Every structure is written in C-alpha cells, then in structure tokens.
Amino acid sequence: MTTKDINYYLNLNWTVIEGVDYDFDGNPYHYIEIKEIPSFLFCAKTKERARENYIKQLKWTLQVMLERGEHIKEPGEDEDEIDWESLCP
C-alpha cells in the first residue's frame, strides 16, 4: 500500500490551468490553478515566475489539507455523477 504523504501528492500529475488576468490598475498578472484543488490559486507578475514558484504554494496547501484530514481529490478521480433518474420523475 502506498503511503499518501506530502511527497506522494506533490508527485501526482495535477491538472494545471494557466491564465492571465488584470489587477484593479489594469496591470496583467499570470495565475496558476489546479483543477482538482478548487481553493488553489497562485499569482505572479510573469508566467516564468508563476511556473517557478507555484509548487511551494501547492506544498503548503497540501500540508494544511493533510493536517486537517481533508479529502484530496487526485487527478483522474471520478467526479460524482448525478443520478438523473432519481432526480427526475
């Protein structure tokens, strides 16, 4: 059985979403989200800086989730499918 510790989670193939947005002054910034962790977001002034540093933020996020005993949805984990037959008469 694999121990699901911080190193296990850091080495998963997360679904990384990258984008550009603008601050209140109209200045662009680059962000990285992780699809499986909706609360995760890392921002930086450049794409390169975001890519270099988001792993540190991911590690901190995962450590907090592990300490709290939260479920960490892994890449490829099935979404809860809606049972339409029970919802619709």
N, C-alpha and C positions, 0 to 999 in steps of 0.2 A: 504494500500500500504506500502511495506517495504522500509524504508529509506536505501539507499545504501551508507552507510558511511564506514569509515575505519574498524569499528568493524564487519559490515556485511561481508566485503570482507575477513577479517582475519579468519572468521569462516567458510569459504567455504571449501569444500573437494577438494583441489587442487591436480592435478596430479604431484606428486613429483618424480623426476628422480634422483637417486643417482649413483655416479660412482667414479672411481679412475683414476687419470691421473698422469703424471710425469712432474716436472718442468725442466728447462734447465740444471740443475745439475743432473738429474736423480732421484731426491727425490720424493716419492709419496705424493700426496695430495688428499683429498676427496672433491667432489663437490656435490652440490645440485642444480638442475634446476627445474623450474616449467613449464610444457608443455604449459600452457595457457598464460604465460608471457615470450615470447622468449628473452626479454632483461634481464631476471633474472638469475643470477648465483651467488652462494655463495661457497667459498672455505675455507678449514681449513686443518690443518695437520692430524687430526684424524676424523674418522667417528662420534665419540661421540660429538666432538666439533662442527662439521658441523651441526649435528642434534639439538644441544642445542641452536645454535645461528642464524640459517638462518631465523627464524621468525622475528627477529629485522630488518634484511635487507629487508625482504618481506614487513614489515610495512612501512619502508622508501620508498621503490619502489612504493607501492600503494598510499602513501600520495602524492608523486610527480605526479603520473598519475591522481589522483583525482584533484589536484590543476590545472593541465594543461587541464583538461576536456577531457582526453584521454578515449577512449573506453577500458574497462577492460573486456576481454573475460573471461566468467565464465566457470567453469567445466561443461561439458555436453552441452555447447552452440554449436549449429550445425556449422560445417565447411561450408564455401561457396562451394557448389557443382559446378563442372564445367559443363556447358551446352554444351556437346559434339555435339549435333545436330546443334547448331548454329555455332560451330567452323568448323565442317566437312561438306562439301557439299554433 
